């Protein structure tokens, strides 16, 4: 997959790491195994992309390592096959250096934990994590990996961000259908521990997924009709300016009635030469009047 180097860059607090240093961004995609991802206190390479573990301790100021291979502590970090290690590295590279990358070490640690748990589940089920969307019965087991609603919401946001980068990443943990299935699985599976006794600020996964889809549809629809919207905007501005004598008068003049506009035949309006027709008809003439289909 081709990707511009300008799409990548560290946003984490790393002291004096400048954009000229090799560890600031990958040289190409996917990164080579010998690409330096971190430095030690003396400025020498601390770890490379293909290593079993990435060591960011010098930047964080305390021991801070991401263990891809695992096996040292089987319960908290079970071992992963080489294939799943590779998938996890690609996903974490996107989380650290990709667009909208992590900006704090705490968020990065949380992202790594969410991803490693999920990849480790795939490992225990005998599949490569990039094939997860093909196995809904395994997706249905993901809720047990997250103990509270906040973690589940954070995981959904993270998985969706990775899904949007799938074309460049070359792999996807969960595609759109897989995410929808996971959101339903979260809703159907209560969190561990005590039941909620009061309403929280966390958005239920089902509602989050719906809002996410609607926002994406809105943005896609806007981008697809950006030119038509801009032309309609300029026509409307010019119409108001003509109707009121100037644009300044249109935005400052006190109107005799709220419906007294160039797009309505107000009974109080004596000058019908300025009538431009119903705005719905104007929007239709610019191809932006249709209603987008609802997404459920």
N, C-alpha and C positions, 0 to 999 in steps of 0.2 A: 504494500500500500504506500502511496506517496503522501507526504505531509510536509508542509513548510516548516522550517526550523523556527520561524517567527511565531508559530502557533504554540510553542513550548517555552517554558521559563520558570525557574524557581520563584515562588512567592512566599516561601517560608522564611522566618527570621534566621539568617545564616551568617550574621556578622559582616565580614568584608568580602563575601563572595560576589564578584562582579560578573557581568554578562559575558566577559571575555574568557572566563575560566571554562574548561571543558565540562565541569559538572553542572554548569548553569542550565544547559539544555542538551538533549540527545543530538548527536551529529547527524543522524538520519533515523528513519523508522522502518522496521523495528530496530532498537538500539543493538549495537554489537556487544558481545559478552565482555570485551575488554574496556568498555566505556567506563570511565571513572565517575561514580555516583556520589562519593563523599570524600572528605579530607580528614586527616588526623590533626592534632593540635599544632604540628610543625608545618602543616600545609602540604604534606605528602598524601598520596592516595590511601584512603582507609578501606575502601571496598569498590569492587567493580560490579557492573550490571549482572554478570553471570554467576556471581558468588552465591553461596548458600545463605549468606546473611549480609544485610546492609547495615553498616555502622555509622550512625549520625551523632554519636556521643559528643564529639568535639563542638558541633554546632549547638546542641541542646544544653551542654554544660553538665550533663550527667549521663549515666549509661542509658543508651537508647539504640536498640538494635531491632531490626525486622528480620525474623527468622523464616525463611522460605522453605528450607528442607525439613525442619522439625525433627522429632524423634528424641530430642534431649529430655523433654518432659511430655511424655506421650498423652497425658490427660489434657493439658492446656495447649500443647502444640504438637499434635500427632504428625508423624512423618508423611510427606507428600511424594508422589511419584515425580519423575523428571518432567512429564507432560503437564501435570497440575502446577508444579513449581513455575513452569514457563508461563502458563496462563496467569497465575497470580502476579508474576513480575510485570507482565504487560499491563494488567489492571492497575497495579500500584504505580507504575510509571506514569500512567494517565492521571492518577490521583495526585501525584507529586509535581509533575512537570506539565501536564496537559492544560487545556483551556479550563478556566475556573478552578484551578488547582487549590489544594488545601493551603490555608494561610496561617495555621497554627499547628504546633507539634501535637497538641492534644487531639485536635480534629483528625490529624493524620493517624495517630495511634488508634483512634476509634474506627476509622475507615479500614485500617489494616485488620483489626480484630473482626470486624463484620465480614470482610472478604475472606479471611483465612478460615473462619468458622464454616462459611458456606462451601469453600473449596474443599475443606477437610471432610465435610458431609459427602460431597461428590466422591472423594477418594474412598471413603468407607463403603460407598454404594457401588464402587467399581466402575465409575464413569469419569471422563474428562470434564472439567467444569464448564468448558465452552459448549458442551452438549446438553447442559442442564435443562434448557427449555423443551427438550424432547421428552423429558421424563416428569410429567406432572405428579406422579406418585412420590418422587423425591422432593419436588418443590413443596409438596404438602407437609414435609417434615421440617422445613426451614423455621416455622414459627417456634418450635421448641428450642431453637438456638438463641432466641432473644427473650429476655426475661421481663421486659416492660414495654409499654406502648411507645415511649420516646425512642428506644432503640429500634423498634420496628419502623417507625416513621423515618428515622435517620437512614436506616438500611434501604428503604424504598427510594428515598431521594438519591442516595449513592448509586444504587443499581440503575436508576433511570438515567443519571448522568453518564454512566458508563455505556448504557445502551445508545445514547445519542452520539457517542464517539466511536461506535462499532465499525463504521466504514474505514476510519483511519486505524483503529486498534487492530483490526483483522480478526478479532474474537468478540464474542458477546456472552456475558454471563446469563442474562435473561433478556429475551426479546420482548416486544410489547405484549404479546399474548402470554408469555411467561410471567411478566410483571402483573398483568391483570389477574392471573391465577393466584399469584402469591398474595396480592391484596385481599382476595376473597378468602384465602387460607388464613391470613392474619385475623380477618373479621370473624371467622368461624371458630378460631382457637383462642380462648381466653388466656390472658397473661398469667404467668405463675404467681403464686402468693395470694394475698388477700384481694378480694374483689374491690373494685373502686367504689368508694362510698360517697364521692362527690365528683362533680364534673371537672375535668382538667382542660388545660389549654391545648392538649395534643389533638391533632386532627385524625379521625379514624381513617384507616388505609383506604376504604372504599370511597370516602369523600375526597381524600387527597388525590386518588387516581382520577376521579371524575374531573376535579378542578384542573389537574395537570393536562388532561386530554383537551379540555375546553380551551385552556390558555394556548396550547400548541395549535389547535385548530384556528383560533383567532389570529395568531401570529402568521400562520401559513396563509390564511385568507387575505390578511392585510398585505403581505409581501407579494402575493399573486396579483393584487389589484392596486399596487402602490401608484402606478402611473395614472390610472383612472381616478383614484382618490385625489391625487394632486391636481389634476385638471378640473375636477369638480369643485375643489376648494377655490382655485383661482377664479372660476366662473362665478361662484357665490360671492366672493369678495368684490369682484368687479360689479356684480349686480347690485349689491348693497351700496357701493360707492355711487353708482349711477342714480339709484333711487333717492338717496339722501343728499346728493350734490357732491359729496366727498366721503372718503372712508372715515375720516375723523368725525364728521357729522353723524355717520351711521352708528358709531360706537358711543357718542356722547349725547346726541339729541334725545330728549325725552319723548317717548312715543305716546300717542294718545290712547293706544290700546296695544296689549301684548301681541295681538294677532295682526297688527299693522306691519307686515313685512312684505318684501317683494315676492314672496312665495304664497301669499294668501290674499284673497279678495275681501279685505275688510270692508264692512259696510261704512266705516268711517273714512275710508280712503276715496278721495275724489279723483285721483290721478291713476287710471287703470293702464296708462301707457307703460308704467313701471312694473306691471304684474308679469312675473316670469313663469307663472304656472305653479302647480303644487310641487313641493320639493321632491315628493316621491317620484313624480314624472321626470324631474331633472336627474335624480339619481339613476333612474332606469335608463335614461339616455346615455349615461356614462358607464352603464354596465355594473353598477354597484348597489343595485336595489334588491337583489335576490337575498333570501334568507338562507344561511348555511344550514345543512341538515344537523339535527341534534345528535349528540354523542352520548351514549349511555354506557 
